[in-house]
């Protein structure tokens, strides 16, 4: 009983005075020490040691080529448009990995520069994304291989020829 005449329950007692019925929950686990789950000691899982965060300089040395190209794309994008590129890491790294299987990093870097210089309504409305870069890669290589003015001249000539042939009625 407490001083005021009421019976005190164990739930009302301060936490320090209550006995700890789960002592294993209050201690930290050391690396290599067996795991404790529900009061049962479990052996450590082989190959599942705690990961140690690597130094940033070590990570930069081990970066994948596709990540390097994606960062290059984002850097060139920001230089060209003065806005940071919003990277979708998983999807866009996969696209660059696919391109790297067929083309070397130097060819892809050239194509990135060409792509960001092409003035095209489709590219502009799509925001010059990596997805469009990937889908239009062959066209970008063809446009970049020739000078842009030659390509533009040929496209205009083709359009004029198409319009001319459509407007003429055979007699």
C-alpha positions as CSV (number, residue, x, y, z in Angstrom):
1,X,0.0,0.0,0.0
2,X,1.1,3.5,-0.7
3,X,1.1,6.4,1.8
4,X,-2.4,7.6,0.8
5,X,-4.0,4.3,1.5
6,X,-4.4,3.1,-2.0
7,X,-3.0,-0.2,-3.2
8,X,-0.1,0.3,-5.7
9,X,0.1,-1.9,-8.7
10,X,3.3,-3.0,-10.3
11,X,2.3,-1.1,-13.5
12,X,2.4,2.1,-11.6
13,X,5.8,1.6,-10.2
14,X,8.7,3.5,-11.8
15,X,10.4,1.5,-14.6
16,X,13.7,1.2,-12.6
17,X,12.1,-0.7,-9.8
18,X,10.3,-3.2,-12.1
19,X,12.1,-6.4,-12.8
20,X,13.4,-6.8,-16.4
21,X,11.8,-10.0,-17.6
22,X,13.5,-9.6,-21.1
23,X,17.2,-8.8,-20.3
24,X,18.3,-9.8,-23.8
25,X,16.4,-6.8,-25.3
26,X,18.5,-4.3,-23.4
27,X,22.0,-5.3,-24.5
28,X,23.7,-4.6,-27.8
29,X,25.0,-7.3,-30.0
30,X,28.6,-7.5,-30.7
31,X,29.9,-8.5,-34.2
32,X,30.3,-12.3,-34.4
33,X,28.1,-12.8,-31.3
34,X,25.1,-15.1,-31.8
35,X,21.8,-13.3,-32.5
36,X,19.1,-13.4,-29.8
37,X,15.5,-13.7,-31.0
38,X,12.6,-14.3,-28.6
39,X,14.9,-15.4,-25.9
40,X,16.5,-18.1,-28.1
41,X,20.2,-17.8,-29.0
42,X,20.6,-18.2,-32.8
43,X,24.0,-19.0,-34.4
44,X,25.4,-16.2,-36.6
45,X,24.5,-16.5,-40.3
46,X,27.6,-17.3,-42.3
47,X,28.5,-14.5,-44.8
48,X,26.0,-12.1,-43.2
49,X,28.4,-10.0,-41.2
50,X,27.4,-6.4,-40.5
51,X,28.3,-4.2,-43.4
52,X,30.9,-1.5,-42.8
53,X,30.4,1.8,-44.5
54,X,33.2,2.4,-46.9
55,X,35.2,5.6,-47.3
56,X,33.8,7.9,-50.0
57,X,37.1,7.9,-51.9
58,X,37.1,4.1,-52.0
59,X,33.6,4.2,-53.4
60,X,34.5,6.6,-56.1
61,X,37.3,4.4,-57.3
62,X,35.0,1.4,-57.5
63,X,32.1,3.2,-59.4
64,X,30.6,1.3,-62.2
65,X,31.0,2.5,-65.8
66,X,27.2,3.0,-66.1
67,X,27.1,5.1,-63.0
68,X,30.1,7.2,-64.3
69,X,28.2,7.7,-67.6
70,X,25.0,8.7,-65.8
71,X,26.9,11.2,-63.7
72,X,28.5,12.5,-66.9
73,X,25.1,12.9,-68.6
74,X,23.8,14.8,-65.6
75,X,26.8,17.1,-65.5
76,X,26.5,17.8,-69.3
77,X,22.8,18.4,-68.9
78,X,23.4,20.9,-66.1
79,X,26.0,22.7,-68.2
80,X,23.6,22.9,-71.2
81,X,20.4,23.9,-69.5
82,X,21.6,25.4,-66.2
83,X,19.3,23.1,-64.2
84,X,20.2,20.0,-62.3
85,X,19.2,16.7,-63.9
86,X,16.8,14.6,-61.8
87,X,18.4,11.1,-61.9
88,X,16.3,7.9,-61.7
89,X,19.3,5.8,-60.6
90,X,17.9,2.2,-61.1
91,X,16.3,2.7,-64.5
92,X,18.9,5.0,-66.0
93,X,21.9,3.0,-64.9
94,X,20.3,-0.1,-66.4
95,X,19.9,1.8,-69.7
96,X,23.5,2.9,-69.7
97,X,24.6,-0.6,-68.9
98,X,22.7,-1.9,-71.9
99,X,24.4,0.8,-74.2
100,X,27.8,-0.1,-72.7
101,X,27.4,-3.7,-73.8
102,X,27.3,-2.6,-77.4
103,X,29.2,0.7,-77.5
104,X,32.2,2.0,-75.7
105,X,32.1,4.8,-73.1
106,X,33.7,7.2,-75.5
107,X,31.1,6.8,-78.2
108,X,28.3,7.2,-75.6
109,X,29.9,10.4,-74.2
110,X,30.1,11.8,-77.8
111,X,26.4,10.9,-78.3
112,X,25.5,12.6,-75.0
113,X,27.0,15.8,-76.2
114,X,25.3,15.5,-79.6
115,X,22.0,14.7,-78.0
116,X,22.0,17.7,-75.7
117,X,22.9,20.0,-78.7
118,X,20.1,18.8,-81.0
119,X,17.2,21.2,-81.3
120,X,14.2,18.9,-81.7
121,X,10.7,19.5,-80.4
122,X,10.3,15.8,-79.3
123,X,13.5,16.0,-77.3
124,X,12.5,19.3,-75.8
125,X,9.1,18.2,-74.7
126,X,10.5,15.0,-73.3
127,X,13.0,17.0,-71.3
128,X,16.1,15.5,-72.8
129,X,15.8,12.5,-70.6
130,X,18.1,9.4,-70.5
131,X,15.1,7.3,-71.6
132,X,14.7,9.2,-74.8
133,X,18.5,9.3,-75.3
134,X,18.4,5.5,-75.1
135,X,15.5,5.0,-77.4
136,X,16.8,7.4,-80.1
137,X,20.5,6.4,-79.7
138,X,20.8,5.2,-83.3
139,X,19.3,8.4,-84.7
140,X,21.6,10.5,-82.5
141,X,24.6,8.6,-83.7
142,X,23.6,9.3,-87.3
143,X,22.9,12.9,-86.7
144,X,26.1,13.4,-84.8
145,X,28.2,11.6,-87.4
146,X,27.2,14.1,-90.0
147,X,27.3,17.8,-89.4
148,X,24.1,19.1,-88.0
149,X,23.5,21.6,-90.8
150,X,23.8,18.8,-93.5
151,X,21.3,16.7,-91.6
152,X,18.9,19.6,-91.2
153,X,19.2,20.4,-94.9
154,X,18.5,16.9,-95.9
155,X,15.5,16.7,-93.6
156,X,14.0,19.9,-95.0
157,X,14.5,18.7,-98.6
158,X,12.8,15.4,-97.8
159,X,9.9,17.3,-96.2
160,X,9.5,19.6,-99.2
161,X,9.6,16.6,-101.5
162,X,6.9,14.8,-99.6
163,X,4.7,17.9,-99.5
164,X,5.3,18.5,-103.2
165,X,4.4,15.0,-104.2
166,X,1.2,15.0,-102.0
167,X,0.0,18.4,-103.3
168,X,0.4,17.4,-107.0
169,X,-2.7,15.7,-108.5
170,X,-2.0,13.3,-111.3
171,X,-3.9,14.3,-114.4
